[in-house]
Amino acid sequence: MNTLIAIIGLGVLCLLFEIFNLRKAIVPITILGLLGVLGLTISEFNSTESYYNNMIVVSKFSSTFSSLFIVLTIFLVALGHNFYENHQSKISDYIAIKIFLLAGAVAMVSFGNLAMFFLGIEVLSIALYILAASDRMNLKSNEAGMKYFLMGSFASGIILFGICLIYGAMGSFDVTEISELSQSAELPVWFPIGIVLVTIGMLFKVAAVPFHFWAPDVYEGSPALTTALMSTLAKVVAMATLYKLLSVMNADISESFKIIVVVISMASMTVGNIMALRQTNVKRMLAFSGVSHAGFMLMTLLSLSTSAGSLLYYASAYSLSGIAAFSVILYVCKNRDNEDIVNFHGLGKTNPLLAAILTAALLSMAGIPIFAGFFAKLVLFNQTIQAGYLALVIVAVVNSIISVGYYFKLILAMYTKEPNEERKGTPVIIYAVAVIAIVLNIALGLFPSFVLDLLA
């Protein structure tokens, strides 16, 4: 609860800095504030408390995932230092929206009541709609914002309808009471229908097949920094929330439900990877790559009682790789009309360090040792086999091999093609964020127990 209050206070402070004409101090003070909030969150790792009649529940699960969200937000705020200099809006608006988005993310993994769950979703979603359309002079950004708003509104409506059915069946929004009542022998038919509807809405937020059609267009049209946010922070928030929702409502989902999860997981991995092979735009390629990774993360729903640690580990590995990759994309594609692979030609010659970082990030996403992505998949596959879904693991391994194809298409473009033009000097903050993110990724690969043991 202290974390949530501190984040909201920091967001308000960002807006006040604009009033007092302290624009240059917004980014550094926001980063320092987020570091302080991170320390506050870490101090609550071993505490379990509820606030406001169980509306907010602080637990090890919420604290660990909130810490990951805060770290990702620090990176995203740092990358925005020079990103908004060509925009007409004030930088305080963008930074404050990201901070309030973080507040929604923390609420989504800390809810003890379905009302708080929905409130967190809407705070996060509205912030994303605004950021997607924030490049007002760009028609693609306008289209991305409108498409995301319309599709996201439908998904939110489905979630809200599901919550209403759950309330109608149980007579309560409190997840503890709902969990206790769900153990009864006879459940109203509205309860499982409500669970299914809420799950469908969350699968849209995760961009899992067949609810993924919005992702490529929205990723391509949105400003690159917003795409980085959607690809990393927003995706892992939605996945963690779906995991918690199914865990706290009832720890034992039915076999028929698990079969549906298996099918969606297989379809997400396969469709995402096959479509990514065809892309020439890097943001669209990473959008379909994100669909594939959503399929991998859905595997954790097959063993809810034991896979929280593996979900945290996979989410950390994937999001850190995404931050490192988008740091390079922001540098390469700045002031360009597109993010096509041709822009990356010869990057290995003109900027070897950033090319190496992007290569490492892509290799981690592909699941190549020594990066955390490899060990995250290894842990996930082991748990899924123990749960009795060997066929799903085989499909996942095949898809991991397929993904190498489009990741290496970008890597080969950097090292085997001649550069199109000389690139200007790289901002120090790009180097800092990219290096720190990929070093953390490698560290998690070398010491996986550091994260896995947090939710053991």
Salt bridges, closest charged atoms under 4 A:
GLU18 OE2 - ARG23 NE 2.69
GLU85 OE2 - LYS334 NZ 3.08
GLU143 OE2 - LYS147 NZ 3.82
ASP217 OD2 - LYS147 NZ 2.75
ASP217 OD1 - ARG284 NH1 2.82
GLU220 OE2 - LYS140 NZ 3.82
GLU220 OE1 - ARG284 NH1 2.98
GLU255 OE2 - LYS258 NZ 3.99
GLU339 OE2 - LYS283 NZ 3.54
GLU418 OE2 - LYS349 NZ 2.64
GLU421 OE2 - ARG336 NH2 3.47
